[in-house]
Amino acid sequence: MNTVRSVWDFIQNEILGMHWLNRLISTILNACGLDTSSRIGGSVQFFIYDLIKIMVLLGVLIFIISFIQSYFPPERTKKILGRFHGIGANIIAALLGTVTPFCSCSSIPLFMGFTSAGLPLGVTFSFLISSPMVDLGSLVLLMSVFGWKVAVIYVVLGLVIAVLGGTLIEKLHLENQVEEFIRNGHSIDIPQDELHFKDRMKYAWERVVSTVKKVAPYILIGVGIGAIIHNWIPEEFIVKALGNNNPFGVILATIAGVPMYADIFGTVPIAEALLAKGALPGVVLSFMMAVTTLSLPSMIMLRKAVKPKLLGIFIAICTVGIIVVGYFFNAIQNIIL
């Protein structure tokens, strides 16, 4: 058992967490005369280490997930979802959301296409919730920061929010709250050519390049904010605002995450810095969920497809779910950490 634990710790710390890279960067910077124990040196070390680590993980994960996604083009996904009914359809939609792109704005066009194709509204919303909030990338990335227990629980609870949220929207019969051009749209069945292995590899690489170009600015901003938090903001301030002393920390973090726009890769450096400064795990995870699921740009885009009432219900369901998850993680942190 100890051997298995040692092997897993090595995978989590040295492969996923790339701690060896952090030590190497520290050695190089110190050799160049920059004291990494100082605020400036520590900020530079944090920035270089997190930027390289996240970009490497981003490239690898996008490639793998895009390769998998090549087997699930929109028309095939629509046909799969169309075979199921009731809560089973919501579960399948939430699971299929895990193999879609990371960004919420990337998922909304698919949501619009599925809704136009006549799929039940609740099913399409289960997909829309799970797609940015829970994906294979988030599982691996969270494992590198929080460990496997937190990562698995995060993914499971994210899927629960997606299934329950979609089911509730279905029960409310809000089809008339979808904009008319979406309801009256038609999906054209285009036969999917069978892709060869080489084609799938090419597709996956193209997705890596396009995704990196799109999210790189947000990663740079996120890493920069993380470096500032990590080395310049007093630990006492973070603990007071987002630690045990503030029962409203989860709510504050959820609200703070809404105006931001980033995928999970852009939020990780901020989450790492907050966690290192004493923020509670539930607070940090609520912040990440809010940024990836309820970002202001994606809500503006979604408003083009649905009416204010439905948009408000969607935001309310996600917000309540995220806050509940945050408090749940805080309650069980002594067990899972």
TIGURO-773044 format. One line per 5 residues: number of its first residue (from 1); their letters; for each residue x, y, z of N, C-alpha, C, O. Coordinates in pm, whole numbers, plus 50000, padded with zeros to 5 digits. Example, Ala and Ser with C-alpha at 12.3 -4.5 7.8 and 13.67 -1.06 7.14 Angstrom:
<atoms>
1> as> 51319 49431 50780 51230 49550 50780 51320 49670 50780 51424 49668 50846  51285 49775 50708 51367 49894 50714 51290 50003 50787 51341 50114 50804 $
</atoms>
This chain:
<atoms>
1> mntvr> 50082 49880 50000 50000 50000 50000 50086 50126 50000 50057 50222 49929  50192 50124 50080 50284 50239 50086 50351 50262 49952 50377 50375 49911  50380 50149 49882 50444 50160 49750 50350 50227 49651 50391 50315 49575  50223 50186 49653 50123 50243 49564 50108 50393 49593 50102 50474 49501  50102 50428 49723 50088 50568 49760 50209 50650 49716 50195 50763 49671 $
6> svwdf> 50328 50590 49729 50450 50661 49687 50450 50685 49537 50489 50792 49490  50406 50584 49462 50400 50598 49317 50299 50706 49278 50326 50789 49191  50183 50705 49345 50081 50805 49314 50128 50945 49351 50107 51040 49275  50192 50959 49466 50245 51090 49506 50346 51142 49404 50351 51262 49375  50427 51050 49350 50525 51089 49248 50453 51139 49122 50492 51240 49064 $
11> iqnei> 50348 51067 49082 50272 51107 48962 50207 51243 48984 50213 51330 48898  50145 51259 49102 50074 51384 49129 50169 51502 49142 50141 51610 49089  50280 51483 49213 50370 51595 49241 50469 51622 49129 50489 51737 49090  50531 51518 49076 50640 51537 48980 50595 51537 48835 50657 51602 48750  50487 51463 48804 50441 51457 48664 50329 51559 48641 50340 51644 48552 $
16> lgmhw> 50222 51549 48719 50112 51644 48702 50146 51781 48759 50125 51883 48693  50200 51783 48881 50234 51910 48943 50365 51969 48895 50389 52089 48913  50450 51887 48834 50579 51932 48778 50662 52010 48880 50719 52115 48849  50669 51956 49005 50748 52023 49109 50896 52029 49074 50967 52119 49117  50941 51933 48995 51082 51933 48952 51112 52060 48871 51222 52116 48880 $
21> lnrli> 51014 52104 48795 51032 52225 48715 51045 52347 48805 51125 52437 48779  50966 52351 48911 50973 52463 49006 51110 52470 49071 51167 52578 49087  51163 52354 49110 51297 52350 49171 51404 52393 49072 51498 52464 49107  51388 52348 48947 51486 52383 48843 51486 52534 48817 51592 52595 48806  51367 52593 48807 51358 52737 48783 51417 52814 48900 51486 52914 48880 $
26> stiln> 51392 52768 49021 51448 52834 49140 51600 52831 49136 51666 52931 49165  51656 52716 49099 51802 52703 49092 51860 52797 48986 51961 52862 49010  51796 52803 48870 51845 52887 48761 51838 53035 48800 51933 53109 48777  51725 53077 48858 51710 53217 48896 51809 53258 49005 51865 53367 49001  51830 53169 49102 51927 53199 49208 52068 53208 49150 52148 53292 49193 $
31> acgld> 52098 53120 49053 52230 53122 48989 52251 53251 48911 52364 53297 48893  52139 53309 48864 52146 53435 48788 52148 53558 48881 52150 53671 48834  52147 53534 49010 52155 53643 49106 52022 53697 49154 52018 53799 49222  51911 53628 49120 51779 53672 49164 51735 53588 49283 51719 53466 49270  51717 53649 49396 51679 53578 49519 51531 53540 49513 51444 53626 49520 $
36> tssri> 51504 53411 49501 51365 53365 49488 51289 53370 49620 51168 53349 49622  51359 53398 49729 51290 53413 49857 51237 53554 49876 51160 53580 49969  51278 53646 49788 51228 53783 49794 51095 53791 49721 51058 53698 49649  51023 53902 49739 50893 53917 49673 50906 53919 49521 50830 53852 49451  51002 53995 49472 51020 54004 49327 51066 53870 49271 51011 53821 49172 $
41> ggsvq> 51167 53811 49334 51218 53682 49286 51112 53574 49294 51099 53492 49203  51035 53572 49404 50929 53473 49418 50821 53491 49313 50767 53394 49262  50790 53617 49281 50689 53644 49177 50736 53596 49041 50659 53536 48966  50862 53621 49010 50919 53577 48882 50919 53424 48874 50883 53367 48771  50959 53359 48983 50961 53213 48985 50820 53157 48966 50800 53066 48886 $
46> ffiyd> 50722 53211 49040 50584 53165 49029 50533 53183 48886 50470 53093 48830  50561 53299 48827 50510 53329 48693 50568 53232 48590 50493 53176 48510  50700 53213 48591 50763 53126 48491 50718 52981 48509 50682 52914 48412  50720 52935 48634 50683 52796 48663 50538 52767 48623 50511 52671 48552  50444 52851 48670 50304 52825 48641 50272 52840 48493 50191 52764 48439 $
51> likim> 50336 52936 48427 50310 52956 48285 50353 52833 48204 50278 52785 48119  50474 52784 48231 50523 52666 48158 50438 52544 48190 50398 52470 48100  50410 52524 48319 50333 52406 48360 50195 52405 48296 50151 52302 48244  50126 52518 48301 49990 52524 48248 49989 52509 48097 49902 52442 48042  50085 52571 48028 50089 52560 47883 50118 52417 47838 50062 52370 47739 $
56> vllgv> 50207 52348 47911 50236 52208 47878 50113 52122 47900 50075 52044 47812  50050 52136 48018 49929 52059 48045 49819 52093 47946 49745 52005 47901  49808 52221 47913 49707 52264 47817 49725 52193 47684 49630 52138 47628  49848 52194 47633 49874 52132 47503 49843 51984 47503 49779 51934 47411  49889 51914 47606 49870 51768 47613 49722 51734 47628 49671 51647 47557 $
61> lifii> 49654 51803 47720 49514 51771 47746 49424 51807 47629 49334 51731 47594  49448 51923 47568 49367 51962 47452 49384 51861 47340 49287 51825 47273  49505 51816 47320 49530 51719 47213 49453 51589 47239 49385 51538 47149  49462 51537 47362 49395 51411 47394 49244 51426 47385 49175 51343 47327  49193 51535 47445 49048 51555 47447 48993 51582 47308 48884 51535 47273 $
66> sfiqs> 49067 51656 47228 49022 51684 47091 49022 51557 47007 48935 51538 46922  49119 51470 47031 49121 51342 46961 48996 51262 46995 48933 51203 46907  48960 51260 47125 48838 51191 47166 48716 51258 47106 48623 51192 47061  48718 51391 47107 48605 51468 47058 48581 51446 46909 48470 51466 46860  48685 51406 46836 48669 51383 46692 48570 51270 46664 48518 51258 46553 $
71> yfppe> 48544 51187 46766 48446 51079 46752 48304 51127 46785 48207 51052 46769  48293 51254 46833 48162 51305 46874 48132 51440 46809 48119 51540 46878  48121 51443 46675 48080 51568 46609 47937 51602 46649 47865 51516 46700  47895 51727 46628 47762 51769 46673 47647 51680 46629 47558 51650 46708  47649 51636 46503 47538 51555 46454 47533 51420 46524 47426 51369 46555 $
76> rtkki> 47651 51362 46547 47654 51233 46617 47611 51249 46761 47539 51165 46815  47655 51358 46825 47614 51385 46962 47463 51403 46970 47399 51352 47062  47407 51475 46873 47262 51496 46870 47188 51363 46858 47087 51342 46925  47238 51275 46774 47172 51144 46756 47181 51061 46883 47087 50990 46919  47296 51069 46951 47312 50994 47077 47212 51045 47180 47145 50966 47246 $
81> lgrfh> 47204 51176 47194 47113 51235 47293 46968 51205 47259 46885 51188 47348  46938 51199 47130 46800 51175 47088 46749 51037 47122 46628 51014 47116  46837 50943 47156 46796 50806 47189 46747 50792 47332 46685 50691 47367  46774 50892 47416 46742 50880 47558 46632 50978 47595 46609 51078 47528  46564 50944 47705 46453 51028 47752 46458 51038 47904 46519 50955 47972 $
86> gigan> 46393 51144 47956 46388 51162 48100 46523 51197 48158 46609 51253 48089  46542 51163 48285 46667 51199 48352 46787 51127 48292 46900 51173 48303  46761 51011 48227 46870 50940 48160 46932 51024 48050 47053 51020 48029  46847 51101 47980 46898 51189 47875 46982 51302 47934 47082 51343 47875  46940 51352 48051 47018 51457 48117 47154 51406 48161 47254 51477 48151 $
91> iiaal> 47158 51283 48209 47285 51225 48253 47379 51207 48134 47498 51240 48143  47327 51155 48024 47410 51135 47904 47459 51269 47851 47574 51282 47810  47371 51370 47851 47410 51503 47803 47521 51562 47889 47615 51621 47838  47509 51546 48022 47613 51597 48112 47745 51525 48090 47851 51588 48092  47739 51395 48068 47862 51318 48043 47925 51357 47910 48047 51368 47900 $
96> lgtvt> 47842 51378 47807 47896 51420 47678 47957 51560 47686 48047 51593 47609  47908 51640 47779 47965 51774 47797 48109 51770 47844 48181 51868 47828  48151 51659 47901 48289 51649 47950 48391 51633 47839 48511 51649 47864  48349 51604 47717 48445 51588 47608 48435 51701 47507 48474 51685 47391  48381 51814 47551 48370 51932 47465 48474 52034 47505 48542 52014 47606 $
101> pfcsc> 48490 52145 47431 48590 52245 47464 48574 52301 47604 48467 52288 47665  48679 52363 47655 48680 52413 47793 48596 52538 47811 48530 52553 47914  48597 52627 47715 48537 52759 47731 48385 52753 47720 48332 52685 47632  48315 52824 47810 48168 52826 47806 48117 52886 47675 48015 52842 47622  48188 52987 47623 48146 53050 47498 48153 52952 47380 48079 52966 47283 $
106> ssipl> 48241 52854 47388 48251 52754 47282 48135 52656 47288 48101 52595 47187  48075 52640 47404 47967 52543 47421 47831 52600 47381 47741 52525 47344  47816 52731 47389 47686 52792 47361 47641 52770 47217 47523 52740 47196  47729 52782 47115 47683 52751 46979 47634 52607 46964 47537 52583 46891  47698 52511 47032 47650 52374 47029 47514 52364 47095 47424 52295 47045 $
111> fmgft> 47498 52431 47208 47369 52435 47277 47260 52487 47184 47151 52431 47178  47290 52594 47112 47192 52653 47020 47158 52555 46908 47042 52542 46869  47260 52485 46858 47237 52387 46752 47151 52270 46799 47062 52226 46727  47179 52221 46919 47101 52110 46973 46956 52151 46998 46864 52074 46973  46937 52274 47048 46802 52323 47075 46725 52341 46945 46607 52306 46937 $
116> saglp> 46791 52395 46842 46727 52410 46711 46690 52276 46651 46592 52264 46577  46769 52174 46684 46743 52041 46629 46626 51971 46696 46586 51863 46655  46570 52034 46801 46452 51978 46864 46478 51894 46987 46385 51831 47038  46601 51890 47037 46628 51816 47159 46560 51885 47277 46547 52007 47277  46517 51810 47378 46451 51870 47495 46537 51978 47558 46659 51966 47565 $
121> lgvtf> 46472 52085 47604 46544 52200 47656 46628 52163 47780 46741 52209 47795  46571 52079 47866 46645 52039 47985 46771 51962 47953 46873 51977 48020  46765 51880 47849 46881 51802 47807 46991 51894 47756 47108 51876 47790  46954 51992 47675 47055 52083 47621 47117 52169 47731 47235 52205 47722  47040 52201 47834 47096 52279 47945 47188 52194 48032 47286 52246 48086 $
126> sflis> 47159 52067 48047 47253 51979 48118 47387 51977 48047 47493 51979 48111  47382 51972 47915 47505 51978 47836 47575 52112 47854 47697 52117 47872  47497 52221 47851 47555 52355 47860 47621 52378 47996 47723 52447 48003  47566 52323 48102 47623 52341 48236 47750 52259 48252 47850 52309 48303  47747 52134 48209 47861 52046 48235 47980 52076 48144 48095 52055 48183 $
131> spmvd> 47952 52126 48023 48060 52143 47927 48173 52231 47977 48289 52189 47969  48146 52353 48028 48257 52434 48078 48297 52399 48221 48414 52412 48258  48199 52354 48302 48226 52332 48443 48306 52205 48468 48395 52203 48553  48276 52099 48395 48337 51969 48419 48387 51912 48286 48309 51893 48194  48514 51886 48277 48569 51822 48158 48688 51737 48199 48734 51743 48313 $
136> lgslv> 48736 51659 48106 48849 51571 48137 48972 51651 48177 49051 51608 48260  48986 51768 48116 49100 51854 48149 49095 51901 48293 49197 51903 48362  48974 51939 48339 48961 51987 48476 48996 51878 48576 49054 51905 48680  48960 51753 48544 48992 51641 48633 49142 51628 48652 49191 51619 48765  49217 51627 48540 49362 51612 48548 49426 51733 48614 49516 51719 48697 $
141> llmsv> 49380 51851 48577 49441 51973 48629 49416 51988 48779 49506 52026 48853  49294 51958 48822 49263 51966 48965 49341 51863 49045 49378 51888 49159  49367 51749 48985 49450 51649 49052 49590 51702 49079 49650 51670 49181  49642 51783 48986 49777 51836 49002 49785 51942 49111 49893 51969 49164  49670 52002 49147 49669 52110 49247 49614 52062 49381 49675 52086 49485 $
146> fgwkv> 49500 51993 49378 49431 51958 49501 49443 51811 49539 49415 51774 49653  49486 51726 49445 49487 51582 49473 49366 51514 49411 49270 51580 49370  49371 51382 49404 49269 51307 49331 49132 51309 49400 49030 51306 49332  49129 51314 49533 49001 51311 49603 48918 51435 49570 48801 51424 49535  48980 51552 49581 48910 51676 49550 48867 51678 49403 48755 51718 49371 $
151> aviyv> 48957 51635 49314 48928 51637 49171 48807 51551 49137 48718 51594 49063  48803 51430 49191 48693 51339 49161 48562 51392 49218 48459 51390 49150  48565 51441 49343 48443 51494 49404 48394 51617 49328 48274 51634 49308  48486 51701 49285 48452 51820 49207 48378 51779 49079 48273 51836 49046  48431 51683 49008 48371 51639 48882 48233 51578 48907 48138 51607 48834 $
156> vlglv> 48223 51493 49009 48095 51428 49039 47989 51533 49075 47876 51527 49025  48024 51628 49162 47928 51731 49202 47894 51823 49085 47780 51869 49074  47991 51851 48998 47963 51930 48879 47860 51862 48790 47771 51927 48736  47874 51730 48774 47778 51653 48694 47641 51652 48761 47538 51656 48694  47639 51646 48894 47512 51649 48967 47440 51782 48942 47319 51784 48917 $
161> iavlg> 47514 51894 48948 47454 52025 48921 47397 52028 48779 47287 52078 48758  47473 51974 48683 47428 51974 48544 47300 51892 48526 47207 51936 48458  47296 51774 48585 47179 51686 48571 47057 51746 48641 46949 51754 48582  47074 51790 48767 46961 51847 48840 46914 51979 48778 46794 52005 48769  47010 52062 48735 46974 52189 48672 46895 52168 48545 46793 52233 48524 $
166> gtlie> 46941 52078 48460 46869 52049 48336 46732 51989 48362 46635 52022 48294  46725 51899 48461 46597 51836 48495 46497 51939 48546 46379 51935 48509  46543 52032 48630 46454 52137 48682 46403 52226 48570 46284 52259 48566  46492 52265 48480 46449 52350 48368 46348 52277 48282 46253 52338 48232  46366 52146 48264 46271 52065 48186 46134 52065 48253 46031 52077 48186 $
171> klhle> 46132 52051 48386 46006 52044 48461 45932 52178 48458 45809 52181 48471  46004 52287 48442 45942 52419 48443 45876 52455 48309 45804 52554 48299  45902 52373 48205 45842 52393 48072 45864 52535 48022 45769 52612 48004  45988 52567 48000 46026 52703 47959 46062 52713 47811 46137 52802 47770  46009 52623 47732 46042 52624 47589 46009 52758 47523 46078 52801 47430 $
176> nqvee> 45903 52825 47572 45865 52954 47513 45961 53066 47550 45947 53179 47502  46059 53036 47638 46158 53135 47677 46284 53128 47590 46380 53201 47612  46281 53040 47491 46390 53034 47393 46354 53127 47278 46240 53130 47234  46451 53203 47231 46425 53299 47123 46369 53227 47000 46405 53113 46972  46281 53295 46929 46207 53233 46820 46298 53180 46710 46271 53074 46653 $
181> firng> 46406 53252 46679 46492 53207 46569 46563 53077 46604 46604 53003 46515  46577 53047 46734 46635 52920 46777 46529 52810 46769 46556 52701 46719  46409 52840 46819 46301 52740 46819 46260 52701 46678 46223 52586 46653  46265 52795 46586 46222 52769 46449 46337 52726 46358 46318 52708 46238  46455 52711 46415 46570 52671 46335 46562 52525 46298 46484 52448 46355 $
186> hsidi> 46640 52489 46204 46643 52350 46158 46788 52304 46150 46877 52376 46105  46807 52184 46194 46941 52125 46188 46952 52038 46064 46868 51951 46042  47052 52059 45987 47071 51983 45864 47160 51862 45893 47272 51877 45943  47110 51745 45862 47188 51624 45884 47291 51609 45774 47258 51576 45660  47414 51632 45808 47523 51618 45713 47599 51490 45747 47649 51476 45858 $
191> pqdel> 47608 51396 45655 47679 51272 45684 47822 51299 45730 47893 51380 45671  47862 51231 45835 47997 51247 45888 48090 51147 45819 48075 51026 45833  48186 51199 45746 48283 51110 45683 48366 51041 45790 48401 51101 45892  48397 50918 45767 48479 50843 45861 48622 50896 45855 48688 50889 45752  48668 50949 45967 48802 51004 45972 48904 50893 45999 48878 50800 46074 $
196> hfkdr> 49019 50905 45936 49127 50812 45962 49209 50862 46080 49194 50976 46124  49295 50774 46132 49376 50809 46249 49458 50935 46224 49468 51022 46310  49516 50944 46104 49598 51060 46070 49514 51187 46069 49561 51293 46112  49390 51178 46020 49300 51294 46018 49265 51339 46159 49258 51459 46187  49243 51242 46247 49210 51276 46385 49328 51342 46455 49310 51435 46534 $
201> mkyaw> 49447 51293 46427 49568 51353 46485 49585 51497 46437 49619 51586 46514  49560 51518 46308 49570 51652 46251 49466 51745 46314 49495 51860 46348  49343 51692 46329 49236 51771 46390 49273 51809 46533 49254 51924 46575  49325 51712 46608 49362 51738 46748 49471 51845 46757 49466 51933 46843  49571 51837 46668 49679 51936 46670 49627 52075 46633 49667 52174 46694 $
206> ervvs> 49538 52081 46534 49481 52211 46495 49402 52271 46611 49405 52393 46631  49333 52187 46688 49260 52236 46804 49355 52289 46911 49326 52389 46977  49468 52221 46927 49568 52268 47024 49615 52409 46987 49617 52499 47071  49651 52427 46860 49702 52556 46814 49596 52665 46829 49626 52773 46881  49473 52637 46785 49368 52739 46790 49330 52771 46934 49305 52887 46968 $
211> tvkkv> 49326 52670 47020 49289 52693 47160 49396 52771 47233 49365 52862 47311  49522 52736 47209 49632 52808 47275 49631 52955 47235 49650 53042 47319  49608 52982 47106 49603 53121 47060 49490 53198 47128 49505 53316 47160  49378 53130 47150 49261 53196 47207 49275 53220 47357 49236 53326 47407  49330 53123 47429 49330 53133 47576 49461 53185 47633 49467 53218 47752 $
216> apyil> 49566 53193 47551 49696 53236 47602 49690 53371 47675 49750 53384 47782  49620 53472 47622 49614 53600 47695 49553 53586 47834 49598 53649 47929  49450 53501 47846 49384 53484 47975 49474 53406 48072 49472 53431 48193  49552 53313 48019 49646 53241 48104 49753 53336 48156 49789 53331 48274  49805 53421 48068 49905 53520 48110 49850 53611 48219 49918 53641 48317 $
221> igvgi> 49726 53656 48201 49663 53742 48301 49644 53666 48432 49672 53717 48540  49595 53541 48420 49572 53460 48539 49699 53432 48616 49701 53440 48739  49805 53398 48544 49934 53371 48610 49988 53499 48675 50043 53495 48784  49971 53612 48606 50016 53739 48663 49943 53772 48791 50004 53813 48889  49810 53754 48791 49732 53778 48913 49774 53682 49023 49788 53721 49140 $
226> gaiih> 49795 53556 48984 49839 53457 49082 49973 53493 49145 49991 53475 49265  50066 53543 49065 50198 53583 49115 50186 53699 49214 50257 53703 49314  50096 53792 49185 50075 53905 49275 50016 53858 49408 50062 53898 49515  49912 53773 49398 49850 53721 49520 49951 53641 49602 49957 53653 49725  50029 53559 49532 50121 53467 49599 50231 53540 49676 50273 53493 49782 $
231> nwipe> 50276 53653 49625 50394 53716 49684 50373 53857 49737 50461 53910 49806  50261 53920 49708 50244 54060 49745 50126 54086 49837 50129 54181 49915  50021 54004 49830 49906 54025 49917 49927 53951 50049 49954 53831 50048  49916 54020 50162 49941 53957 50292 49850 53837 50316 49731 53839 50283  49907 53733 50375 49831 53612 50403 49714 53640 50495 49607 53580 50482 $
236> efivk> 49734 53733 50589 49628 53765 50685 49503 53818 50615 49391 53790 50657  49524 53894 50508 49411 53951 50434 49330 53841 50366 49207 53841 50372  49399 53745 50301 49331 53635 50232 49256 53549 50332 49141 53512 50309  49321 53518 50445 49257 53434 50546 49132 53503 50602 49030 53439 50624  49143 53633 50624 49029 53708 50679 48912 53711 50581 48797 53699 50621 $
241> algnn> 48944 53729 50452 48837 53742 50351 48782 53608 50305 48662 53595 50282  48871 53508 50292 48831 53381 50230 48860 53259 50316 48851 53146 50269  48895 53281 50443 48927 53170 50532 48812 53136 50625 48697 53175 50601  48845 53063 50733 48743 53017 50827 48669 53130 50896 48555 53113 50939  48733 53246 50907 48673 53356 50981 48560 53425 50906 48485 53503 50965 $
246> npfgv> 48546 53397 50778 48440 53461 50699 48342 53356 50647 48374 53286 50550  48225 53343 50709 48128 53242 50664 48070 53270 50526 48007 53184 50466  48093 53393 50477 48039 53431 50346 48146 53424 50237 48127 53476 50127  48259 53359 50267 48369 53351 50171 48330 53284 50041 48371 53329 49934  48251 53177 50048 48208 53105 49927 48122 53195 49840 48140 53199 49718 $
251> ilati> 48029 53266 49903 47941 53356 49827 48022 53468 49764 48001 53504 49648  48116 53524 49840 48200 53632 49789 48283 53585 49669 48294 53656 49569  48341 53465 49680 48423 53412 49571 48339 53384 49446 48385 53407 49334  48217 53334 49465 48129 53305 49352 48092 53433 49279 48097 53438 49156  48056 53536 49354 48020 53665 49292 48141 53726 49222 48127 53783 49113 $
256> agvpm> 48259 53716 49284 48381 53773 49226 48419 53704 49095 48480 53766 49008  48382 53577 49081 48421 53503 48961 48336 53532 48839 48380 53510 48726  48213 53583 48860 48121 53602 48748 48171 53701 48643 48161 53670 48524  48224 53819 48680 48264 53914 48575 48384 53868 48492 48409 53921 48384  48458 53770 48542 48580 53728 48474 48547 53635 48358 48439 53575 48352 $
261> yadif> 48641 53624 48266 48625 53532 48153 48754 53454 48136 48858 53510 48103  48745 53325 48158 48862 53239 48141 48815 53094 48145 48705 53066 48192  48897 53004 48095 48869 52864 48115 48940 52819 48241 48999 52901 48311  48936 52691 48269 48994 52643 48394 49145 52664 48400 49201 52680 48508  49211 52666 48283 49356 52687 48282 49392 52828 48326 49497 52849 48387 $
266> gtvpi> 49306 52923 48296 49332 53060 48338 49305 53084 48485 49361 53176 48544  49218 53000 48546 49185 53019 48687 49278 52944 48781 49289 52979 48898  49346 52841 48730 49430 52758 48817 49539 52837 48890 49554 52820 49011  49616 52923 48821 49720 52996 48896 49665 53085 49006 49727 53100 49111  49547 53144 48983 49483 53224 49087 49441 53134 49202 49458 53167 49319 $
271> aeall> 49384 53018 49167 49340 52923 49270 49459 52872 49353 49449 52861 49476  49570 52842 49286 49689 52796 49358 49737 52901 49457 49771 52869 49572  49741 53026 49413 49789 53133 49499 49696 53155 49618 49742 53173 49731  49565 53153 49593 49468 53172 49701 49479 53059 49802 49474 53081 49923  49493 52937 49752 49503 52821 49840 49629 52829 49926 49625 52800 50045 $
276> akgal> 49741 52869 49865 49866 52881 49938 49860 52989 50046 49931 52981 50146  49775 53090 50025 49764 53201 50120 49664 53173 50232 49649 53255 50323  49596 53059 50226 49505 53024 50335 49358 53027 50302 49276 53009 50392  49321 53048 50175 49179 53042 50138 49129 52899 50150 49204 52805 50123  49004 52882 50190 48949 52748 50205 48929 52683 50068 48900 52752 49970 $
281> pgvvl> 48945 52549 50060 48929 52480 49931 48794 52504 49865 48787 52524 49744  48687 52504 49946 48555 52526 49889 48540 52664 49828 48472 52680 49727  48604 52764 49889 48602 52899 49837 48672 52905 49702 48621 52964 49607  48787 52843 49694 48866 52843 49570 48792 52770 49458 48788 52819 49345  48733 52655 49489 48663 52578 49387 48536 52650 49341 48500 52642 49224 $
286> sfmma> 48468 52721 49432 48351 52799 49392 48391 52911 49297 48321 52939 49199  48503 52973 49325 48554 53078 49236 48582 53022 49097 48544 53083 48997  48646 52906 49090 48678 52845 48961 48552 52808 48885 48543 52832 48764  48454 52751 48954 48328 52713 48890 48256 52835 48835 48202 52832 48724  48254 52943 48913 48183 53064 48870 48247 53125 48747 48178 53168 48655 $
291> vttls> 48381 53128 48745 48451 53186 48630 48424 53107 48504 48396 53164 48399  48431 52974 48514 48418 52890 48395 48274 52874 48347 48251 52850 48228  48177 52886 48438 48037 52859 48402 47954 52984 48383 47866 52988 48296  47979 53088 48462 47892 53205 48463 47963 53334 48421 47924 53444 48463  48066 53321 48340 48139 53441 48300 48046 53537 48226 47958 53493 48152 $
296> lpsmi> 48066 53666 48245 47980 53768 48186 47973 53759 48033 47863 53768 47978  48086 53740 47962 48077 53730 47815 47988 53615 47768 47912 53629 47673  47999 53499 47837 47918 53385 47795 47770 53409 47825 47685 53364 47749  47739 53479 47935 47599 53511 47965 47541 53608 47862 47424 53597 47825  47623 53702 47816 47578 53794 47711 47549 53718 47582 47450 53745 47514 $
301> mlrka> 47635 53622 47550 47613 53541 47431 47488 53453 47446 47411 53438 47351  47469 53396 47564 47353 53310 47587 47223 53390 47578 47120 53338 47536  47229 53516 47619 47109 53602 47611 47059 53616 47468 46941 53641 47448  47144 53600 47370 47103 53608 47231 47014 53489 47193 46938 53496 47097  47025 53380 47271 46950 53258 47238 46828 53238 47327 46732 53173 47284 $
306> vkpkl> 46829 53292 47449 46718 53270 47540 46670 53404 47595 46742 53504 47593  46547 53406 47645 46488 53527 47700 46533 53548 47845 46582 53455 47910  46516 53671 47896 46568 53704 48030 46522 53610 48141 46601 53578 48229  46398 53565 48138 46347 53477 48244 46426 53348 48250 46469 53306 48357  46446 53283 48135 46520 53158 48131 46666 53180 48166 46726 53098 48236 $
311> lgifi> 46723 53289 48119 46862 53320 48152 46877 53338 48303 46973 53289 48363  46782 53409 48365 46786 53430 48509 46775 53300 48587 46845 53281 48687  46688 53211 48542 46672 53081 48609 46801 52999 48595 46844 52934 48691  46860 53001 48477 46986 52929 48455 47095 52981 48548 47166 52902 48611  47109 53114 48557 47211 53174 48644 47183 53138 48790 47276 53106 48865 $
316> aictv> 47055 53143 48829 47020 53113 48968 47052 52968 49004 47106 52941 49111  47020 52875 48914 47047 52733 48939 47197 52709 48953 47241 52643 49047  47274 52764 48860 47419 52744 48865 47479 52809 48989 47566 52751 49054  47433 52930 49022 47489 53001 49138 47462 52926 49266 47552 52907 49348  47338 52883 49286 47303 52807 49407 47383 52677 49413 47435 52640 49518 $
321> giivv> 47392 52607 49300 47469 52482 49296 47615 52504 49331 47673 52427 49408  47675 52608 49275 47816 52638 49301 47838 52672 49449 47936 52627 49509  47750 52751 49507 47763 52788 49648 47748 52666 49738 47823 52650 49835  47653 52580 49707 47635 52457 49785 47760 52370 49778 47805 52317 49879  47816 52356 49658 47939 52277 49642 48052 52337 49725 48128 52264 49789 $
326> gyffn> 48064 52470 49723 48169 52535 49800 48160 52507 49948 48260 52471 50011  48040 52521 50005 48022 52495 50148 48039 52346 50180 48088 52310 50287  47999 52262 50087 48017 52117 50107 48165 52082 50116 48206 52006 50204  48246 52138 50025 48390 52112 50028 48452 52164 50158 48539 52098 50216  48409 52280 50202 48462 52334 50328 48429 52244 50446 48509 52228 50538 $
331> aiqni> 48309 52185 50442 48264 52100 50552 48341 51969 50560 48360 51914 50669  48386 51919 50444 48454 51788 50444 48603 51800 50419 48670 51700 50395  48658 51923 50426 48798 51942 50390 48893 51860 50478 48997 51815 50430  48860 51842 50605 48948 51766 50694 48951 51619 50658 49045 51548 50694  48850 51572 50587 48843 51432 50547 48918 51409 50417 48987 51308 50402 $
336> il> 48905 51501 50322 48958 51477 50187 49096 51533 50166 49163 51496 50070  49143 51623 50255 49275 51682 50236 49376 51624 50334 49493 51662 50332 $
</atoms>
